[in-house]
Amino acid sequence: MVYYLETPVQIDNLDLDELNQRFEGAHPREILAWCVANIPTKFVQTSAFNVDDLVITDILYRSLKPKKPVPVMFLDTLHHFPQTRELVEKAIKLYNLDLRTYKVPDVDTREAFAGAYGDALWDRDIQKFHYVTKIEPLQRGLAELEAVAWITGRRRDQAVTRANMPIFEHDIKHRIKVNPIAAWTRKESWAYAAEHKMIYNPLHDQGYPSIGDEPITTKVAPGEDERAGRWRGTGKTECGIHI
């Protein structure tokens, strides 16, 4: 694999408009290759181990294989499906992942979480549940890893709130957020997964196109938006980590 042979960039000097124009329509592998070659070493992938996240991991770890593996950050909310946890362990072994797990401090089980925050916090205060289990651990993890850039597995066709999402953008801390499969469709992600015989969460075959926390993820009926099963009935379209 030949990377772009450019001088590593200064993050503050990046012209995101130019990059978005340059890489619109590019294959995610090309976008990630440029990132690996040109962004300084403090570069992180965030992953919930949905198929889109694993497409990115597969490109990074199987195809590009940078000398220093890109750390993969996993937010352990303590409420993931057992199938998700099993998939994480499979991926660690298959790719030899540099996995970095972040969770609620000083809480290791669902029972302990309920003891600290009360039963079914997601029913009583979904915003607080997401802040405690996702938003705070994400920001803490990015800070501890000194990340200057991070990768997401979001696609524009996942929701109307993502329809105009750029490939390169800034987050609230002015880090670079890279969305390498922004222009892909669900069909393209699954075509890649099939072509490369990727592992994936078996729940995807059981009516769960998008998989989050077990207590608040439901199956999606034919014709529904693929994220319709996330936080059903709450009116939410995002958990908060991408706002």
N, C-alpha and C positions, 0 to 999 in steps of 0.2 A: 504494500500500500504506500503510495507516494502522497505525502501531505503537502499543503501549500507551503512553499518555502519563503515565507515572509518573516520579517523580524517580529518577535513577540510584541504585541501591542501594549500600549498604556491604556488601561481601562477608561480613564477619564477622557482620553482623546478619541475614543471610538465614535465613529459616525454611524449611528444605528440606522438612520434613514438609508445611507448608502449600502450598508450590509443587507438590509431588508430588500432593497431593489436588486442587489447582486444575487441573492440566494432564493428569491421567490421562484418557485418551480424546480429548485434543485432537489436532488435525492437527499434524504436525511443523512446518509453516510457522508455526503460531500459537506454538509453543514457541520457535522460533528468532527470531520477530519480537519476542517479549518479551525474549529474551536480548540481541538487538542494541540494543533501546531502553533496557534497564535495567541491564545489566552494564557496568562501565567498559571502556575501550577495549582493555585487555590481554586479548583474547579470541581463541582460536586453534582452528581445526579440524585434527584429526589425520586423515590419510587414507592408506589403502593402495590406493586407487583400485579397490576392489571396488564393485559396483553400489550397495550401501547408502551408502558414502561419497559416491559421485557424486550420489545423490539429495539429500543434504544440501548439497553444493556447488552443485547446480543451484538449489535453493531460495534459498541465500544470494546467488548471483551473478546468477541470471536473474530470480528473483521478487522478493526483498526489496531487493537492490541498495543496501545501506547506503552512506552517503557515504564512509566509510572501509572498504574491503574487509576482510573477515576473513581474516587470513593462513591459508594451508593448509600444514600441516607434513607433509612426506613423509620417511619414514625409508628412506634408500637403503642397504639391506643389502649391496649389490653382488651379490646373488644372485637378483634378481627375474627373471621371465620377460622375454624381449624384447618380448612383447606388452604387458606392463605398462609398460615404459619408453616404448613407442610411444604408449600411451594417455595417459601423463602429458604428453607433448609436445603431443598433440592437445588435451587439456584446458587447457593453458596458453594456447594460441592461441584456443580457442573462448571461454573465460570471461575471458581476460586475468587469469589467476590471480596473486595475490600468493603465489607458492609459496616456501616456505622448506624447503630440503633439509638434512637432518642425516645424518651417517654416521660410521663409525669414523674417528677422527682419523688423518691422514697415510697413509691407504690408499685407493687410487682404483680398483683393479681386483680381480677374483677372484684373479688370480695373485699380486698383492701381498698380498692377505688370506691366502692359503695360505702365502706366505712368512713372514708375521708370526705366524700362529697354527697352522700345520701343515695338512696336507691333511684335507679333510672333517671339520672341527671338529664339525659337527652330528652326525656318527656317534660321535665319541669323547666329546663333552661337550655335549649339546644345551642344557643350562642356560647354560653359558658362551657358546655361540654366540648365544643369544637376549640375554644380558646385553650382550655386545659390540656386536651389530648393532642391537638395538632398545631395550633398557631404558636403557642409559647415554645413547645419542643422544637419546632422548625426553626424559629428565629434563634433560639439558644444553640441549636446544632450548627447553623450556618455561621454564627459568631465564633463558636469554639473551633470550627474547622477553618476559620479565617477565609471563608469563601468570598471570592470576588465575582464569581459567576456560578450559576446553577441551572440545571437542565430539568425541564418538566416533560411529561408525556401527554400534554393537552393537544386536542385537535379542534379546528374551527367548527367542524360539523357536529360536535358533541352537544352543543347547546347554543341558543341564540346569544347568550352572554359572551360567547367565545368566537362569534362569527367574524369579527374583524381583528382577531388576535394577530400581532406581528410575529415574525420568527425571533427577532431580537427586541428586547424591551428592558426597561429598568424596573426594579422592584422598589419598595418603599424606602429601602436603605441605599438606593442607587447602585446596587449590584446589578450585573447583567443577568437577565433571565432569558434562557434560550429554549425555544419551543421548536425543536427540529422536525417534528411531524405535524406541525400546525396545518399545513396544506393537504395532508393526507386524509383519506376517508377511512371509516371503519373497515371497509372491504379491503383497502390497500394494506392496512396493518395485519389483517388476517391472512392475506395473500403472502406477505413476507413471512409470517409465522409458519405457514404451511410449507413454503419453499425451503425454509431453513430448519424444518422439523423442530421448532422450538417447544420447550415445555410451557405449559400455561395452566391457569387455575381451572380445574374441572367444573367449577360453578358457572363458567362461561357457557358450558354446554347444557346448563340446567335452567336457563332463563334469566341469568344475571349478566348482562353485557357490561355493566359497570359495578364493581364490587368495593364496598366500603366496610363500615362496621356492621357486625352481625345484627345487633338489635334494631338498626335503622336502615337496613338495606332489604328491599323486597324484590321479587321477580318482576320482570317487565313484560307486559302483554304485547302481542303482535301489533305493530303500528304505533306503539308508544315511542317517545324519545328514549334513547338508550340510557340516559341518566334519570329517567322518570322514577326509578326504584330507589334513588338516593334521597333520604329525608322526606319520603312521601307524606303529603299533607301538611308540611311545615311552611310551604311557600318559598323555601330556600332553593337557590340554584348553584350556590358555591358554599363550601364549608368555611371559607375565610382566608385560607392560606394564599390564594391568588388574587386577593383584593387589596 
